[in-house]
Amino acid sequence: MYFIVQGTVDIIVKGKVVGQLQSGAFFGELALLGNIPRTATIKATSACSMYRLYREHFMKIIDNFSDVKYRIQMIFEERMQKVEREKSIQ
């Protein structure tokens, strides 16, 4: 999982830009929470500075901080719905 400290990235699904993330956002949680392969490609559109969080540390954090777990779960559900919509379009 990655946290964008500074910069902007595009979210690419099947070669099409479907969104953009910037400073303060994160990505990669779908693979960690859903134990699924990645659903998108992320491409930097500006110089970026990021933090990386490994699965074992991620699991410890969400087990100990229910507010973080809840927020990430909500974003996970929203993003999975978007993935499903993208699949149905193509």
PDB file of N, CA, C and O in Angstrom:
ATOM      1  N   MET A   1       0.861  -1.167   0.000  1.00  0.00           N
ATOM      2  CA  MET A   1       0.000   0.000   0.000  1.00  0.00           C
ATOM      3  C   MET A   1       0.901   1.222   0.000  1.00  0.00           C
ATOM      4  O   MET A   1       1.956   1.227   0.635  1.00  0.00           O
ATOM      5  N   TYR A   2       0.481   2.259  -0.716  1.00  0.00           N
ATOM      6  CA  TYR A   2       1.276   3.476  -0.827  1.00  0.00           C
ATOM      7  C   TYR A   2       0.455   4.698  -0.409  1.00  0.00           C
ATOM      8  O   TYR A   2      -0.742   4.791  -0.682  1.00  0.00           O
ATOM      9  N   PHE A   3       1.133   5.625   0.258  1.00  0.00           N
ATOM     10  CA  PHE A   3       0.542   6.895   0.661  1.00  0.00           C
ATOM     11  C   PHE A   3       1.273   7.999  -0.089  1.00  0.00           C
ATOM     12  O   PHE A   3       2.501   8.069  -0.055  1.00  0.00           O
ATOM     13  N   ILE A   4       0.524   8.855  -0.762  1.00  0.00           N
ATOM     14  CA  ILE A   4       1.132   9.936  -1.526  1.00  0.00           C
ATOM     15  C   ILE A   4       1.369  11.121  -0.597  1.00  0.00           C
ATOM     16  O   ILE A   4       0.425  11.742  -0.109  1.00  0.00           O
ATOM     17  N   VAL A   5       2.630  11.421  -0.364  1.00  0.00           N
ATOM     18  CA  VAL A   5       2.993  12.548   0.476  1.00  0.00           C
ATOM     19  C   VAL A   5       2.955  13.822  -0.360  1.00  0.00           C
ATOM     20  O   VAL A   5       2.476  14.867   0.080  1.00  0.00           O
ATOM     21  N   GLN A   6       3.468  13.700  -1.565  1.00  0.00           N
ATOM     22  CA  GLN A   6       3.493  14.852  -2.474  1.00  0.00           C
ATOM     23  C   GLN A   6       3.428  14.334  -3.895  1.00  0.00           C
ATOM     24  O   GLN A   6       4.074  13.340  -4.230  1.00  0.00           O
ATOM     25  N   GLY A   7       2.654  15.000  -4.729  1.00  0.00           N
ATOM     26  CA  GLY A   7       2.579  14.633  -6.137  1.00  0.00           C
ATOM     27  C   GLY A   7       1.192  14.209  -6.564  1.00  0.00           C
ATOM     28  O   GLY A   7       0.234  14.256  -5.792  1.00  0.00           O
ATOM     29  N   THR A   8       1.112  13.793  -7.816  1.00  0.00           N
ATOM     30  CA  THR A   8      -0.156  13.393  -8.423  1.00  0.00           C
ATOM     31  C   THR A   8       0.069  12.146  -9.271  1.00  0.00           C
ATOM     32  O   THR A   8       1.091  12.016  -9.944  1.00  0.00           O
ATOM     33  N   VAL A   9      -0.905  11.222  -9.230  1.00  0.00           N
ATOM     34  CA  VAL A   9      -0.835  10.005 -10.034  1.00  0.00           C
ATOM     35  C   VAL A   9      -2.159   9.791 -10.760  1.00  0.00           C
ATOM     36  O   VAL A   9      -3.218  10.206 -10.289  1.00  0.00           O
ATOM     37  N   ASP A  10      -2.076   9.138 -11.908  1.00  0.00           N
ATOM     38  CA  ASP A  10      -3.278   8.715 -12.627  1.00  0.00           C
ATOM     39  C   ASP A  10      -3.592   7.276 -12.252  1.00  0.00           C
ATOM     40  O   ASP A  10      -2.692   6.481 -11.981  1.00  0.00           O
ATOM     41  N   ILE A  11      -4.879   6.951 -12.240  1.00  0.00           N
ATOM     42  CA  ILE A  11      -5.348   5.583 -12.044  1.00  0.00           C
ATOM     43  C   ILE A  11      -5.745   5.082 -13.425  1.00  0.00           C
ATOM     44  O   ILE A  11      -6.602   5.675 -14.081  1.00  0.00           O
ATOM     45  N   ILE A  12      -5.125   3.994 -13.866  1.00  0.00           N
ATOM     46  CA  ILE A  12      -5.343   3.485 -15.214  1.00  0.00           C
ATOM     47  C   ILE A  12      -5.910   2.073 -15.137  1.00  0.00           C
ATOM     48  O   ILE A  12      -5.338   1.197 -14.489  1.00  0.00           O
ATOM     49  N   VAL A  13      -7.037   1.866 -15.803  1.00  0.00           N
ATOM     50  CA  VAL A  13      -7.663   0.553 -15.887  1.00  0.00           C
ATOM     51  C   VAL A  13      -7.831   0.217 -17.357  1.00  0.00           C
ATOM     52  O   VAL A  13      -8.475   0.952 -18.105  1.00  0.00           O
ATOM     53  N   LYS A  14      -7.248  -0.897 -17.761  1.00  0.00           N
ATOM     54  CA  LYS A  14      -7.322  -1.353 -19.158  1.00  0.00           C
ATOM     55  C   LYS A  14      -6.911  -0.259 -20.127  1.00  0.00           C
ATOM     56  O   LYS A  14      -7.547  -0.068 -21.164  1.00  0.00           O
ATOM     57  N   GLY A  15      -5.851   0.455 -19.790  1.00  0.00           N
ATOM     58  CA  GLY A  15      -5.297   1.475 -20.671  1.00  0.00           C
ATOM     59  C   GLY A  15      -6.003   2.816 -20.647  1.00  0.00           C
ATOM     60  O   GLY A  15      -5.603   3.733 -21.364  1.00  0.00           O
ATOM     61  N   LYS A  16      -7.044   2.950 -19.841  1.00  0.00           N
ATOM     62  CA  LYS A  16      -7.829   4.186 -19.784  1.00  0.00           C
ATOM     63  C   LYS A  16      -7.670   4.860 -18.413  1.00  0.00           C
ATOM     64  O   LYS A  16      -7.791   4.203 -17.379  1.00  0.00           O
ATOM     65  N   VAL A  17      -7.400   6.160 -18.409  1.00  0.00           N
ATOM     66  CA  VAL A  17      -7.309   6.897 -17.158  1.00  0.00           C
ATOM     67  C   VAL A  17      -8.727   7.043 -16.592  1.00  0.00           C
ATOM     68  O   VAL A  17      -9.604   7.632 -17.224  1.00  0.00           O
ATOM     69  N   VAL A  18      -8.930   6.497 -15.392  1.00  0.00           N
ATOM     70  CA  VAL A  18     -10.268   6.522 -14.779  1.00  0.00           C
ATOM     71  C   VAL A  18     -10.324   7.411 -13.544  1.00  0.00           C
ATOM     72  O   VAL A  18     -11.388   7.591 -12.951  1.00  0.00           O
ATOM     73  N   GLY A  19      -9.184   7.963 -13.157  1.00  0.00           N
ATOM     74  CA  GLY A  19      -9.166   8.833 -11.986  1.00  0.00           C
ATOM     75  C   GLY A  19      -7.776   9.352 -11.714  1.00  0.00           C
ATOM     76  O   GLY A  19      -6.815   9.029 -12.413  1.00  0.00           O
ATOM     77  N   GLN A  20      -7.696  10.165 -10.682  1.00  0.00           N
ATOM     78  CA  GLN A  20      -6.428  10.761 -10.300  1.00  0.00           C
ATOM     79  C   GLN A  20      -6.388  10.871  -8.780  1.00  0.00           C
ATOM     80  O   GLN A  20      -7.405  11.129  -8.136  1.00  0.00           O
ATOM     81  N   LEU A  21      -5.203  10.673  -8.218  1.00  0.00           N
ATOM     82  CA  LEU A  21      -4.999  10.818  -6.785  1.00  0.00           C
ATOM     83  C   LEU A  21      -3.885  11.826  -6.566  1.00  0.00           C
ATOM     84  O   LEU A  21      -2.975  11.948  -7.385  1.00  0.00           O
ATOM     85  N   GLN A  22      -3.965  12.553  -5.445  1.00  0.00           N
ATOM     86  CA  GLN A  22      -2.925  13.529  -5.146  1.00  0.00           C
ATOM     87  C   GLN A  22      -2.518  13.453  -3.685  1.00  0.00           C
ATOM     88  O   GLN A  22      -2.963  12.578  -2.943  1.00  0.00           O
ATOM     89  N   SER A  23      -1.673  14.376  -3.291  1.00  0.00           N
ATOM     90  CA  SER A  23      -1.123  14.389  -1.934  1.00  0.00           C
ATOM     91  C   SER A  23      -2.213  14.095  -0.901  1.00  0.00           C
ATOM     92  O   SER A  23      -3.296  14.679  -0.939  1.00  0.00           O
ATOM     93  N   GLY A  24      -1.906  13.179   0.022  1.00  0.00           N
ATOM     94  CA  GLY A  24      -2.848  12.806   1.071  1.00  0.00           C
ATOM     95  C   GLY A  24      -3.652  11.554   0.756  1.00  0.00           C
ATOM     96  O   GLY A  24      -4.270  10.974   1.649  1.00  0.00           O
ATOM     97  N   ALA A  25      -3.650  11.135  -0.497  1.00  0.00           N
ATOM     98  CA  ALA A  25      -4.412   9.945  -0.898  1.00  0.00           C
ATOM     99  C   ALA A  25      -3.539   8.699  -0.746  1.00  0.00           C
ATOM    100  O   ALA A  25      -2.336   8.790  -0.502  1.00  0.00           O
ATOM    101  N   PHE A  26      -4.169   7.545  -0.893  1.00  0.00           N
ATOM    102  CA  PHE A  26      -3.437   6.286  -0.843  1.00  0.00           C
ATOM    103  C   PHE A  26      -4.011   5.327  -1.859  1.00  0.00           C
ATOM    104  O   PHE A  26      -5.132   5.505  -2.336  1.00  0.00           O
ATOM    105  N   PHE A  27      -3.237   4.307  -2.186  1.00  0.00           N
ATOM    106  CA  PHE A  27      -3.691   3.263  -3.101  1.00  0.00           C
ATOM    107  C   PHE A  27      -3.000   1.956  -2.741  1.00  0.00           C
ATOM    108  O   PHE A  27      -2.002   1.942  -2.020  1.00  0.00           O
ATOM    109  N   GLY A  28      -3.545   0.863  -3.253  1.00  0.00           N
ATOM    110  CA  GLY A  28      -2.984  -0.453  -2.982  1.00  0.00           C
ATOM    111  C   GLY A  28      -3.710  -1.205  -1.885  1.00  0.00           C
ATOM    112  O   GLY A  28      -3.383  -2.355  -1.592  1.00  0.00           O
ATOM    113  N   GLU A  29      -4.694  -0.559  -1.279  1.00  0.00           N
ATOM    114  CA  GLU A  29      -5.420  -1.202  -0.179  1.00  0.00           C
ATOM    115  C   GLU A  29      -6.332  -2.314  -0.665  1.00  0.00           C
ATOM    116  O   GLU A  29      -6.651  -3.224   0.100  1.00  0.00           O
ATOM    117  N   LEU A  30      -6.760  -2.262  -1.921  1.00  0.00           N
ATOM    118  CA  LEU A  30      -7.645  -3.310  -2.440  1.00  0.00           C
ATOM    119  C   LEU A  30      -6.946  -4.662  -2.404  1.00  0.00           C
ATOM    120  O   LEU A  30      -7.534  -5.661  -1.989  1.00  0.00           O
ATOM    121  N   ALA A  31      -5.706  -4.692  -2.834  1.00  0.00           N
ATOM    122  CA  ALA A  31      -4.955  -5.949  -2.832  1.00  0.00           C
ATOM    123  C   ALA A  31      -4.731  -6.439  -1.404  1.00  0.00           C
ATOM    124  O   ALA A  31      -4.778  -7.642  -1.146  1.00  0.00           O
ATOM    125  N   LEU A  32      -4.489  -5.516  -0.478  1.00  0.00           N
ATOM    126  CA  LEU A  32      -4.233  -5.912   0.904  1.00  0.00           C
ATOM    127  C   LEU A  32      -5.494  -6.384   1.610  1.00  0.00           C
ATOM    128  O   LEU A  32      -5.487  -7.424   2.270  1.00  0.00           O
ATOM    129  N   LEU A  33      -6.568  -5.632   1.478  1.00  0.00           N
ATOM    130  CA  LEU A  33      -7.813  -5.991   2.177  1.00  0.00           C
ATOM    131  C   LEU A  33      -8.542  -7.142   1.509  1.00  0.00           C
ATOM    132  O   LEU A  33      -9.052  -8.039   2.180  1.00  0.00           O
ATOM    133  N   GLY A  34      -8.588  -7.114   0.188  1.00  0.00           N
ATOM    134  CA  GLY A  34      -9.352  -8.122  -0.534  1.00  0.00           C
ATOM    135  C   GLY A  34      -8.555  -9.355  -0.893  1.00  0.00           C
ATOM    136  O   GLY A  34      -9.103 -10.335  -1.398  1.00  0.00           O
ATOM    137  N   ASN A  35      -7.227  -9.304  -0.625  1.00  0.00           N
ATOM    138  CA  ASN A  35      -6.344 -10.398  -0.995  1.00  0.00           C
ATOM    139  C   ASN A  35      -6.549 -10.783  -2.460  1.00  0.00           C
ATOM    140  O   ASN A  35      -6.683 -11.956  -2.807  1.00  0.00           O
ATOM    141  N   ILE A  36      -6.568  -9.750  -3.303  1.00  0.00           N
ATOM    142  CA  ILE A  36      -6.795  -9.920  -4.737  1.00  0.00           C
ATOM    143  C   ILE A  36      -5.646  -9.272  -5.508  1.00  0.00           C
ATOM    144  O   ILE A  36      -4.931  -8.427  -4.969  1.00  0.00           O
ATOM    145  N   PRO A  37      -5.470  -9.672  -6.774  1.00  0.00           N
ATOM    146  CA  PRO A  37      -4.454  -9.001  -7.582  1.00  0.00           C
ATOM    147  C   PRO A  37      -4.821  -7.537  -7.787  1.00  0.00           C
ATOM    148  O   PRO A  37      -5.982  -7.156  -7.634  1.00  0.00           O
ATOM    149  N   ARG A  38      -3.847  -6.732  -8.130  1.00  0.00           N
ATOM    150  CA  ARG A  38      -4.121  -5.314  -8.326  1.00  0.00           C
ATOM    151  C   ARG A  38      -5.184  -5.117  -9.395  1.00  0.00           C
ATOM    152  O   ARG A  38      -5.277  -5.900 -10.340  1.00  0.00           O
ATOM    153  N   THR A  39      -5.970  -4.089  -9.246  1.00  0.00           N
ATOM    154  CA  THR A  39      -7.084  -3.826 -10.154  1.00  0.00           C
ATOM    155  C   THR A  39      -6.808  -2.659 -11.088  1.00  0.00           C
ATOM    156  O   THR A  39      -7.594  -2.392 -11.997  1.00  0.00           O
ATOM    157  N   ALA A  40      -5.694  -1.961 -10.872  1.00  0.00           N
ATOM    158  CA  ALA A  40      -5.377  -0.799 -11.694  1.00  0.00           C
ATOM    159  C   ALA A  40      -3.868  -0.601 -11.729  1.00  0.00           C
ATOM    160  O   ALA A  40      -3.124  -1.152 -10.918  1.00  0.00           O
ATOM    161  N   THR A  41      -3.451   0.196 -12.685  1.00  0.00           N
ATOM    162  CA  THR A  41      -2.063   0.638 -12.769  1.00  0.00           C
ATOM    163  C   THR A  41      -2.028   2.082 -12.305  1.00  0.00           C
ATOM    164  O   THR A  41      -2.920   2.867 -12.625  1.00  0.00           O
ATOM    165  N   ILE A  42      -1.007   2.426 -11.558  1.00  0.00           N
ATOM    166  CA  ILE A  42      -0.841   3.797 -11.083  1.00  0.00           C
ATOM    167  C   ILE A  42       0.374   4.381 -11.788  1.00  0.00           C
ATOM    168  O   ILE A  42       1.443   3.771 -11.814  1.00  0.00           O
ATOM    169  N   LYS A  43       0.200   5.565 -12.357  1.00  0.00           N
ATOM    170  CA  LYS A  43       1.287   6.215 -13.081  1.00  0.00           C
ATOM    171  C   LYS A  43       1.440   7.649 -12.576  1.00  0.00           C
ATOM    172  O   LYS A  43       0.483   8.424 -12.571  1.00  0.00           O
ATOM    173  N   ALA A  44       2.654   7.987 -12.152  1.00  0.00           N
ATOM    174  CA  ALA A  44       2.918   9.342 -11.659  1.00  0.00           C
ATOM    175  C   ALA A  44       2.786  10.342 -12.808  1.00  0.00           C
ATOM    176  O   ALA A  44       3.285  10.111 -13.910  1.00  0.00           O
ATOM    177  N   THR A  45       2.112  11.447 -12.533  1.00  0.00           N
ATOM    178  CA  THR A  45       1.987  12.519 -13.522  1.00  0.00           C
ATOM    179  C   THR A  45       2.813  13.728 -13.115  1.00  0.00           C
ATOM    180  O   THR A  45       2.890  14.719 -13.841  1.00  0.00           O
ATOM    181  N   SER A  46       3.430  13.632 -11.943  1.00  0.00           N
ATOM    182  CA  SER A  46       4.358  14.652 -11.457  1.00  0.00           C
ATOM    183  C   SER A  46       5.350  13.944 -10.543  1.00  0.00           C
ATOM    184  O   SER A  46       5.167  12.773 -10.210  1.00  0.00           O
ATOM    185  N   ALA A  47       6.381  14.642 -10.146  1.00  0.00           N
ATOM    186  CA  ALA A  47       7.320  14.057  -9.188  1.00  0.00           C
ATOM    187  C   ALA A  47       6.556  13.729  -7.908  1.00  0.00           C
ATOM    188  O   ALA A  47       5.785  14.549  -7.410  1.00  0.00           O
ATOM    189  N   CYS A  48       6.772  12.531  -7.384  1.00  0.00           N
ATOM    190  CA  CYS A  48       6.020  12.083  -6.211  1.00  0.00           C
ATOM    191  C   CYS A  48       6.953  11.660  -5.095  1.00  0.00           C
ATOM    192  O   CYS A  48       8.059  11.174  -5.327  1.00  0.00           O
ATOM    193  N   SER A  49       6.479  11.858  -3.890  1.00  0.00           N
ATOM    194  CA  SER A  49       7.113  11.335  -2.693  1.00  0.00           C
ATOM    195  C   SER A  49       6.048  10.488  -2.006  1.00  0.00           C
ATOM    196  O   SER A  49       4.935  10.955  -1.767  1.00  0.00           O
ATOM    197  N   MET A  50       6.397   9.227  -1.684  1.00  0.00           N
ATOM    198  CA  MET A  50       5.414   8.311  -1.113  1.00  0.00           C
ATOM    199  C   MET A  50       5.994   7.517   0.037  1.00  0.00           C
ATOM    200  O   MET A  50       7.208   7.363   0.174  1.00  0.00           O
ATOM    201  N   TYR A  51       5.091   7.022   0.853  1.00  0.00           N
ATOM    202  CA  TYR A  51       5.441   6.046   1.876  1.00  0.00           C
ATOM    203  C   TYR A  51       4.853   4.713   1.450  1.00  0.00           C
ATOM    204  O   TYR A  51       3.756   4.659   0.893  1.00  0.00           O
ATOM    205  N   ARG A  52       5.587   3.637   1.712  1.00  0.00           N
ATOM    206  CA  ARG A  52       5.100   2.293   1.409  1.00  0.00           C
ATOM    207  C   ARG A  52       4.813   1.576   2.722  1.00  0.00           C
ATOM    208  O   ARG A  52       5.587   1.672   3.675  1.00  0.00           O
ATOM    209  N   LEU A  53       3.699   0.859   2.762  1.00  0.00           N
ATOM    210  CA  LEU A  53       3.307   0.104   3.947  1.00  0.00           C
ATOM    211  C   LEU A  53       3.141  -1.354   3.549  1.00  0.00           C
ATOM    212  O   LEU A  53       2.328  -1.678   2.683  1.00  0.00           O
ATOM    213  N   TYR A  54       3.904  -2.225   4.173  1.00  0.00           N
ATOM    214  CA  TYR A  54       3.835  -3.652   3.872  1.00  0.00           C
ATOM    215  C   TYR A  54       2.612  -4.289   4.526  1.00  0.00           C
ATOM    216  O   TYR A  54       2.085  -3.782   5.516  1.00  0.00           O
ATOM    217  N   ARG A  55       2.175  -5.404   3.957  1.00  0.00           N
ATOM    218  CA  ARG A  55       0.962  -6.088   4.413  1.00  0.00           C
ATOM    219  C   ARG A  55       0.993  -6.402   5.911  1.00  0.00           C
ATOM    220  O   ARG A  55       0.015  -6.137   6.611  1.00  0.00           O
ATOM    221  N   GLU A  56       2.083  -6.955   6.409  1.00  0.00           N
ATOM    222  CA  GLU A  56       2.123  -7.342   7.827  1.00  0.00           C
ATOM    223  C   GLU A  56       1.949  -6.130   8.740  1.00  0.00           C
ATOM    224  O   GLU A  56       1.283  -6.231   9.770  1.00  0.00           O
ATOM    225  N   HIS A  57       2.526  -5.009   8.388  1.00  0.00           N
ATOM    226  CA  HIS A  57       2.377  -3.794   9.182  1.00  0.00           C
ATOM    227  C   HIS A  57       0.973  -3.206   9.025  1.00  0.00           C
ATOM    228  O   HIS A  57       0.380  -2.711   9.983  1.00  0.00           O
ATOM    229  N   PHE A  58       0.464  -3.272   7.811  1.00  0.00           N
ATOM    230  CA  PHE A  58      -0.893  -2.801   7.536  1.00  0.00           C
ATOM    231  C   PHE A  58      -1.897  -3.540   8.417  1.00  0.00           C
ATOM    232  O   PHE A  58      -2.769  -2.918   9.024  1.00  0.00           O
ATOM    233  N   MET A  59      -1.777  -4.869   8.487  1.00  0.00           N
ATOM    234  CA  MET A  59      -2.718  -5.670   9.260  1.00  0.00           C
ATOM    235  C   MET A  59      -2.632  -5.339  10.754  1.00  0.00           C
ATOM    236  O   MET A  59      -3.652  -5.303  11.442  1.00  0.00           O
ATOM    237  N   LYS A  60      -1.429  -5.101  11.248  1.00  0.00           N
ATOM    238  CA  LYS A  60      -1.280  -4.719  12.658  1.00  0.00           C
ATOM    239  C   LYS A  60      -1.949  -3.379  12.939  1.00  0.00           C
ATOM    240  O   LYS A  60      -2.600  -3.207  13.970  1.00  0.00           O
ATOM    241  N   ILE A  61      -1.788  -2.447  12.034  1.00  0.00           N
ATOM    242  CA  ILE A  61      -2.374  -1.117  12.222  1.00  0.00           C
ATOM    243  C   ILE A  61      -3.891  -1.193  12.244  1.00  0.00           C
ATOM    244  O   ILE A  61      -4.524  -0.666  13.159  1.00  0.00           O
ATOM    245  N   ILE A  62      -4.489  -1.851  11.235  1.00  0.00           N
ATOM    246  CA  ILE A  62      -5.956  -1.860  11.199  1.00  0.00           C
ATOM    247  C   ILE A  62      -6.557  -2.686  12.322  1.00  0.00           C
ATOM    248  O   ILE A  62      -7.698  -2.450  12.719  1.00  0.00           O
ATOM    249  N   ASP A  63      -5.805  -3.654  12.840  1.00  0.00           N
ATOM    250  CA  ASP A  63      -6.304  -4.415  13.997  1.00  0.00           C
ATOM    251  C   ASP A  63      -6.295  -3.583  15.264  1.00  0.00           C
ATOM    252  O   ASP A  63      -7.117  -3.805  16.153  1.00  0.00           O
ATOM    253  N   ASN A  64      -5.379  -2.625  15.364  1.00  0.00           N
ATOM    254  CA  ASN A  64      -5.239  -1.820  16.579  1.00  0.00           C
ATOM    255  C   ASN A  64      -5.959  -0.479  16.532  1.00  0.00           C
ATOM    256  O   ASN A  64      -6.150   0.151  17.572  1.00  0.00           O
ATOM    257  N   PHE A  65      -6.358  -0.036  15.358  1.00  0.00           N
ATOM    258  CA  PHE A  65      -6.990   1.272  15.230  1.00  0.00           C
ATOM    259  C   PHE A  65      -8.292   1.131  14.449  1.00  0.00           C
ATOM    260  O   PHE A  65      -8.301   1.156  13.218  1.00  0.00           O
ATOM    261  N   SER A  66      -9.380   0.983  15.179  1.00  0.00           N
ATOM    262  CA  SER A  66     -10.674   0.731  14.542  1.00  0.00           C
ATOM    263  C   SER A  66     -11.112   1.883  13.639  1.00  0.00           C
ATOM    264  O   SER A  66     -11.792   1.651  12.640  1.00  0.00           O
ATOM    265  N   ASP A  67     -10.737   3.120  13.971  1.00  0.00           N
ATOM    266  CA  ASP A  67     -11.125   4.241  13.117  1.00  0.00           C
ATOM    267  C   ASP A  67     -10.427   4.183  11.764  1.00  0.00           C
ATOM    268  O   ASP A  67     -11.029   4.495  10.737  1.00  0.00           O
ATOM    269  N   VAL A  68      -9.171   3.789  11.764  1.00  0.00           N
ATOM    270  CA  VAL A  68      -8.431   3.634  10.501  1.00  0.00           C
ATOM    271  C   VAL A  68      -9.025   2.479   9.707  1.00  0.00           C
ATOM    272  O   VAL A  68      -9.221   2.584   8.496  1.00  0.00           O
ATOM    273  N   LYS A  69      -9.309   1.380  10.394  1.00  0.00           N
ATOM    274  CA  LYS A  69      -9.888   0.205   9.733  1.00  0.00           C
ATOM    275  C   LYS A  69     -11.231   0.563   9.086  1.00  0.00           C
ATOM    276  O   LYS A  69     -11.505   0.164   7.954  1.00  0.00           O
ATOM    277  N   TYR A  70     -12.057   1.310   9.801  1.00  0.00           N
ATOM    278  CA  TYR A  70     -13.364   1.699   9.280  1.00  0.00           C
ATOM    279  C   TYR A  70     -13.214   2.582   8.038  1.00  0.00           C
ATOM    280  O   TYR A  70     -13.887   2.354   7.033  1.00  0.00           O
ATOM    281  N   ARG A  71     -12.339   3.581   8.101  1.00  0.00           N
ATOM    282  CA  ARG A  71     -12.148   4.492   6.961  1.00  0.00           C
ATOM    283  C   ARG A  71     -11.625   3.741   5.741  1.00  0.00           C
ATOM    284  O   ARG A  71     -12.106   3.948   4.627  1.00  0.00           O
ATOM    285  N   ILE A  72     -10.664   2.891   5.946  1.00  0.00           N
ATOM    286  CA  ILE A  72     -10.099   2.141   4.827  1.00  0.00           C
ATOM    287  C   ILE A  72     -11.132   1.169   4.275  1.00  0.00           C
ATOM    288  O   ILE A  72     -11.199   0.969   3.063  1.00  0.00           O
ATOM    289  N   GLN A  73     -11.937   0.565   5.139  1.00  0.00           N
ATOM    290  CA  GLN A  73     -12.985  -0.349   4.674  1.00  0.00           C
ATOM    291  C   GLN A  73     -14.011   0.391   3.810  1.00  0.00           C
ATOM    292  O   GLN A  73     -14.457  -0.139   2.793  1.00  0.00           O
ATOM    293  N   MET A  74     -14.386   1.603   4.204  1.00  0.00           N
ATOM    294  CA  MET A  74     -15.333   2.394   3.412  1.00  0.00           C
ATOM    295  C   MET A  74     -14.746   2.732   2.032  1.00  0.00           C
ATOM    296  O   MET A  74     -15.427   2.615   1.013  1.00  0.00           O
ATOM    297  N   ILE A  75     -13.505   3.141   2.015  1.00  0.00           N
ATOM    298  CA  ILE A  75     -12.854   3.461   0.738  1.00  0.00           C
ATOM    299  C   ILE A  75     -12.698   2.201  -0.101  1.00  0.00           C
ATOM    300  O   ILE A  75     -12.873   2.243  -1.319  1.00  0.00           O
ATOM    301  N   PHE A  76     -12.371   1.078   0.538  1.00  0.00           N
ATOM    302  CA  PHE A  76     -12.272  -0.202  -0.153  1.00  0.00           C
ATOM    303  C   PHE A  76     -13.584  -0.535  -0.855  1.00  0.00           C
ATOM    304  O   PHE A  76     -13.589  -0.906  -2.029  1.00  0.00           O
ATOM    305  N   GLU A  77     -14.684  -0.404  -0.143  1.00  0.00           N
ATOM    306  CA  GLU A  77     -15.991  -0.717  -0.732  1.00  0.00           C
ATOM    307  C   GLU A  77     -16.326   0.208  -1.894  1.00  0.00           C
ATOM    308  O   GLU A  77     -16.830  -0.248  -2.920  1.00  0.00           O
ATOM    309  N   GLU A  78     -16.053   1.499  -1.746  1.00  0.00           N
ATOM    310  CA  GLU A  78     -16.304   2.450  -2.831  1.00  0.00           C
ATOM    311  C   GLU A  78     -15.479   2.100  -4.065  1.00  0.00           C
ATOM    312  O   GLU A  78     -15.986   2.109  -5.187  1.00  0.00           O
ATOM    313  N   ARG A  79     -14.212   1.794  -3.848  1.00  0.00           N
ATOM    314  CA  ARG A  79     -13.331   1.494  -4.978  1.00  0.00           C
ATOM    315  C   ARG A  79     -13.691   0.168  -5.631  1.00  0.00           C
ATOM    316  O   ARG A  79     -13.584   0.038  -6.850  1.00  0.00           O
ATOM    317  N   MET A  80     -14.113  -0.817  -4.849  1.00  0.00           N
ATOM    318  CA  MET A  80     -14.531  -2.096  -5.434  1.00  0.00           C
ATOM    319  C   MET A  80     -15.780  -1.911  -6.283  1.00  0.00           C
ATOM    320  O   MET A  80     -15.914  -2.549  -7.328  1.00  0.00           O
ATOM    321  N   GLN A  81     -16.696  -1.050  -5.853  1.00  0.00           N
ATOM    322  CA  GLN A  81     -17.875  -0.761  -6.666  1.00  0.00           C
ATOM    323  C   GLN A  81     -17.467  -0.121  -7.986  1.00  0.00           C
ATOM    324  O   GLN A  81     -18.026  -0.436  -9.036  1.00  0.00           O
ATOM    325  N   LYS A  82     -16.498   0.772  -7.928  1.00  0.00           N
ATOM    326  CA  LYS A  82     -16.006   1.419  -9.145  1.00  0.00           C
ATOM    327  C   LYS A  82     -15.351   0.392 -10.071  1.00  0.00           C
ATOM    328  O   LYS A  82     -15.543   0.437 -11.286  1.00  0.00           O
ATOM    329  N   VAL A  83     -14.584  -0.525  -9.497  1.00  0.00           N
ATOM    330  CA  VAL A  83     -13.953  -1.585 -10.295  1.00  0.00           C
ATOM    331  C   VAL A  83     -15.020  -2.411 -10.993  1.00  0.00           C
ATOM    332  O   VAL A  83     -14.891  -2.727 -12.176  1.00  0.00           O
ATOM    333  N   GLU A  84     -16.072  -2.761 -10.265  1.00  0.00           N
ATOM    334  CA  GLU A  84     -17.159  -3.557 -10.855  1.00  0.00           C
ATOM    335  C   GLU A  84     -17.862  -2.795 -11.975  1.00  0.00           C
ATOM    336  O   GLU A  84     -18.214  -3.381 -12.999  1.00  0.00           O
ATOM    337  N   ARG A  85     -18.069  -1.488 -11.785  1.00  0.00           N
ATOM    338  CA  ARG A  85     -18.684  -0.681 -12.844  1.00  0.00           C
ATOM    339  C   ARG A  85     -17.796  -0.644 -14.085  1.00  0.00           C
ATOM    340  O   ARG A  85     -18.291  -0.747 -15.207  1.00  0.00           O
ATOM    341  N   GLU A  86     -16.504  -0.499 -13.887  1.00  0.00           N
ATOM    342  CA  GLU A  86     -15.559  -0.462 -15.010  1.00  0.00           C
ATOM    343  C   GLU A  86     -15.596  -1.782 -15.768  1.00  0.00           C
ATOM    344  O   GLU A  86     -15.552  -1.793 -16.998  1.00  0.00           O
ATOM    345  N   LYS A  87     -15.677  -2.887 -15.047  1.00  0.00           N
ATOM    346  CA  LYS A  87     -15.735  -4.201 -15.684  1.00  0.00           C
ATOM    347  C   LYS A  87     -16.991  -4.346 -16.527  1.00  0.00           C
ATOM    348  O   LYS A  87     -16.942  -4.908 -17.621  1.00  0.00           O
ATOM    349  N   SER A  88     -18.118  -3.844 -16.028  1.00  0.00           N
ATOM    350  CA  SER A  88     -19.390  -4.002 -16.745  1.00  0.00           C
ATOM    351  C   SER A  88     -19.460  -3.127 -17.998  1.00  0.00           C
ATOM    352  O   SER A  88     -20.209  -3.433 -18.926  1.00  0.00           O
ATOM    353  N   ILE A  89     -18.688  -2.048 -18.029  1.00  0.00           N
ATOM    354  CA  ILE A  89     -18.672  -1.169 -19.194  1.00  0.00           C
ATOM    355  C   ILE A  89     -17.936  -1.824 -20.358  1.00  0.00           C
ATOM    356  O   ILE A  89     -18.275  -1.607 -21.522  1.00  0.00           O
ATOM    357  N   GLN A  90     -16.934  -2.621 -20.033  1.00  0.00           N
ATOM    358  CA  GLN A  90     -16.094  -3.188 -21.103  1.00  0.00           C
ATOM    359  C   GLN A  90     -16.425  -4.590 -21.385  1.00  0.00           C
ATOM    360  O   GLN A  90     -15.810  -5.206 -22.255  1.00  0.00           O
TER     361      GLN A  90
END
